């Protein structure tokens, strides 16, 4: 009976961790798109899939061009946090930027 509880408890922890990573991978992908648009190059490169994966795990993207506001640069770079729980949520991103731009 105790073993059954332990297995369920561990599964619950793994499931919660998986859901967190699943939700935050979209934030990471959005960071890739925004970085690519701002820098005109992808945040990570590699000659093959293994090198690309290594670079994603162990390196940080090059700094973005200085023409962007520190607020935007900081937000994009936070999307690349290695620990998914440290990445901003979609709500965090929306709240940081105005909903209307006056022309």
N, C-alpha and C positions, 0 to 999 in steps of 0.2 A: 504494500500500500504506500509506504514512504517513497519507494523508488518511482512509483507511478506519479506521485506528486512532483518529485524532482524533475522528471522528464517533462511534465506539463509546464512546470515553472521555467525550465531552460528553453523549451520551445516558445513560450510566450516572449522571453527576452530576445531570442533570435528573430522571431517574427516582428517584434517592435523595431529592432535594429534594421531589419530588411526594409520595413516600411519607411523608416527615416531615410535610408540610403536611396530607396526608390523615388521618394518625393524630392530629395535634394539633387538627384542626377539631372533633373530638368533645369534646375538653377545653374548647375555646372555647364550644361549644354547652352543655355542662354548666354552665359559668360563667354563661351567660345564664339558664339555668333556676334555678340557685341564687340568683343576684342578684334575679331576678324574684320568687321566693318570699320572700326576705329583705326586699326594699324595697317589695314590692307594686306595682312598676312595672318595665317593661323597662329594661335598661341603656342602650339606645340607642333614640332615636326620630327620626322624620323625617316631614315632610308627604307625601313621596313616596319612591319607591325610590331615586332619585338622592341625595336629601338624607340618607336613612337610610344609604346606602353611604358617603357623605362623612363622616358623623358617626362611623361605625364605624372608618374609617381614620384620622381626624384628631383625634378627641376621646376622652376617658376618661369612664367612667360617673361619676355623682355619688357622693359618699361614702355608704356604707351607714349605716343607723341605728346609734347608739352602743350599743344593747342587745346587740349580738353581740360575741363575743370577738375580740380583735385577731388571734388565730390563724386563725379562720374568715374574717374580712374579708380578711386578707392572702392566704389561699389562693384565695378567689374572685377577687380582683383580679389575682392572678398568672395566672389562666386567661385573662385578656384581653390578655396581652402581645401586642404587634403582631408581634413576631418569634416564629414558631411554635416555634423551638428553645428559647426562653426559658420557654415554658409548662411547668408541671409535667406529669409523666407520670401515668398512672392509678395506677401503683405509688406514686409520690410522694404522691398524694392519699390513698390508702388508709393509707399508713404514718403520716401526720400525725394521724390520728384513731383513737381507740380502737375496737376491734371490738365491745366490749360496753359497754352503758351500764347502770350499776347504778341501780335505782330505790329 
